[in-house]
Amino acid sequence: MGKRNKTTSKVHEEENIESEEEQQQTNNHDVGQSSSNDKSLYEILGVERTATQQEIKKAYHKLALRLHPDKNPDDEDAKEKFQQLQKVISILGDEEKRSLYDQTGCVDDAVSNLHIL
């Protein structure tokens, strides 16, 4: 029985690693998409909706290093992807904007002033 549990555990670890790699590839692709309807901002960063500010910043930095235009000189869309990532962190990195996003799902900057009205 002990051998079976170790084998099963190893299989689950490999599945988790593959899942994480697929998520990383998806994240690289999603940041460049213009439609925010496909993925939530949390999914773009690869974090849970309940993530702390520290977890969000860590995920942002990880993606920013990978997607930076200087690191991807052959990718014509690198600048756009990086700018999209900047928009994501500008919303999720600010508690008020994040709260508004969580309530409305809207990423439009014009909506961020509604809480004043």
Secondary structure, 3 states (H helix, E strand, C coil): CHHHHHHHHHHHHHHHHHHHHHHHHHHHHHHCCCCCCCCCHHHHHCCCCCCCHHHHHHHHHHHHHHHCHHHCCCCCCHHHHHHHHHHHHHHHCCHHHHHHHHHHCCCCHHHHHHHHC
